[in-house]
């Protein structure tokens, strides 16, 4: 992993992901606690995701995957990134809907799979398909 550069990318992706997660949480938690009803916390996900993904794109393209693959100025790479993030949005919304809506868990509980599962899925897709 070290010789191929994957380890460095994974570490940088983790740091950038932590920053994105903090941004996501800073938007999601107040919205889900004060704006939307407890069983409708999923409505906060698109707002939080939009803010976090904007920061994430710049962090990942300029830092996490710097020097890996090519950069496409035609817009295709941006569309791929948006598609991967759309998949991440669906994962986060699914976790939130099931945990807060169906299982009536507190609004912070979905942050557990959001932090542990979504980043792994989006790292793999970003590395291979978007920035590969």
C-alpha positions as CSV (number, residue, x, y, z in Angstrom):
1,X,0.0,0.0,0.0
2,X,2.8,2.4,0.8
3,X,4.6,1.9,-2.5
4,X,1.5,2.4,-4.6
5,X,0.6,5.6,-2.8
6,X,-2.7,4.2,-1.5
7,X,-1.7,4.6,2.2
8,X,-0.9,8.3,1.8
9,X,-4.1,8.8,-0.1
10,X,-6.1,7.0,2.5
11,X,-4.5,9.0,5.3
12,X,-5.2,12.3,3.5
13,X,-8.7,11.1,2.6
14,X,-9.3,10.4,6.3
15,X,-8.2,13.8,7.4
16,X,-10.2,15.5,4.7
17,X,-13.1,13.2,5.5
18,X,-12.9,14.2,9.2
19,X,-13.1,17.8,8.2
20,X,-16.1,17.1,5.9
21,X,-17.7,15.1,8.7
22,X,-17.3,17.9,11.2
23,X,-18.9,20.3,8.6
24,X,-21.7,17.8,8.0
25,X,-22.4,17.4,11.7
26,X,-22.3,21.1,12.3
27,X,-25.1,21.6,9.7
28,X,-27.0,18.3,10.4
29,X,-27.3,18.3,14.2
30,X,-28.8,21.8,14.6
31,X,-31.2,21.3,11.7
32,X,-32.3,17.9,12.9
33,X,-32.7,19.1,16.5
34,X,-34.3,22.5,16.1
35,X,-35.8,22.8,12.6
36,X,-37.2,19.4,11.8
37,X,-39.3,17.0,13.9
38,X,-37.3,14.2,15.5
39,X,-38.8,11.6,13.2
40,X,-38.0,13.8,10.2
41,X,-34.3,14.3,10.8
42,X,-33.7,12.8,7.3
43,X,-34.8,16.2,5.9
44,X,-31.6,17.8,7.3
45,X,-29.4,15.4,5.3
46,X,-29.5,17.1,1.9
47,X,-28.6,20.5,3.4
48,X,-25.7,19.1,5.5
49,X,-24.5,16.9,2.6
50,X,-24.5,19.9,0.1
51,X,-22.3,22.0,2.4
52,X,-19.9,19.1,3.3
53,X,-19.6,17.8,-0.3
54,X,-18.6,21.3,-1.6
55,X,-15.8,21.5,0.9
56,X,-15.0,17.8,0.3
57,X,-14.5,18.3,-3.5
58,X,-11.9,20.9,-3.0
59,X,-10.1,19.0,-0.2
60,X,-10.1,15.7,-2.1
61,X,-9.2,17.1,-5.6
62,X,-6.5,19.4,-4.3
63,X,-5.1,17.3,-1.5
64,X,-6.4,13.7,-0.9
65,X,-5.9,12.6,-4.5
66,X,-3.3,15.2,-5.5
67,X,-0.9,13.6,-8.0
68,X,-3.1,10.6,-8.6
69,X,-4.6,10.0,-12.0
70,X,-5.6,12.9,-14.2
71,X,-7.7,16.0,-13.9
72,X,-10.4,16.5,-16.4
73,X,-11.4,20.1,-17.2
74,X,-14.4,19.1,-19.4
75,X,-16.7,18.7,-16.5
76,X,-16.9,14.9,-16.7
77,X,-14.8,14.5,-13.5
78,X,-17.1,16.9,-11.7
79,X,-20.1,14.9,-12.8
80,X,-18.5,11.7,-11.6
81,X,-17.7,13.3,-8.3
82,X,-21.3,14.4,-8.0
83,X,-22.6,10.9,-8.8
84,X,-20.3,9.4,-6.1
85,X,-21.5,12.0,-3.7
86,X,-25.1,11.3,-4.7
87,X,-24.5,7.7,-3.7
88,X,-23.1,8.9,-0.4
89,X,-26.1,11.1,0.1
90,X,-28.4,8.2,-0.5
91,X,-26.4,6.1,2.1
92,X,-26.6,8.9,4.7
93,X,-30.3,9.5,4.0
94,X,-31.0,5.8,4.3
95,X,-29.1,5.4,7.6
96,X,-30.9,8.5,8.9
97,X,-34.3,7.5,7.8
98,X,-34.0,4.0,9.2
99,X,-32.4,4.9,12.5
100,X,-34.4,8.1,13.3
101,X,-37.6,7.5,11.4
102,X,-38.3,3.7,11.7
103,X,-36.3,2.9,14.8
104,X,-36.9,6.2,16.6
105,X,-33.3,6.6,17.7
106,X,-31.8,10.0,18.7
107,X,-30.7,12.3,15.8
108,X,-27.0,11.7,16.5
109,X,-27.1,7.9,16.1
110,X,-27.0,8.0,12.2
111,X,-23.7,9.8,12.5
112,X,-22.1,6.4,13.5
113,X,-22.7,4.7,10.1
114,X,-22.3,8.0,8.3
115,X,-18.8,8.2,9.7
116,X,-17.9,4.5,9.5
117,X,-19.5,3.2,6.2
118,X,-20.1,6.1,3.8
119,X,-16.4,7.3,3.7
120,X,-15.1,3.8,2.8
121,X,-17.6,3.5,0.0
122,X,-16.9,6.9,-1.4
123,X,-13.1,6.6,-1.0
124,X,-13.1,3.5,-3.2
125,X,-15.4,5.1,-5.8
126,X,-13.4,8.4,-5.8
127,X,-10.1,6.7,-6.1
128,X,-11.0,4.3,-8.9
129,X,-13.6,6.1,-10.9
130,X,-13.4,9.9,-10.3
131,X,-9.7,10.6,-9.7
132,X,-8.3,7.3,-11.1
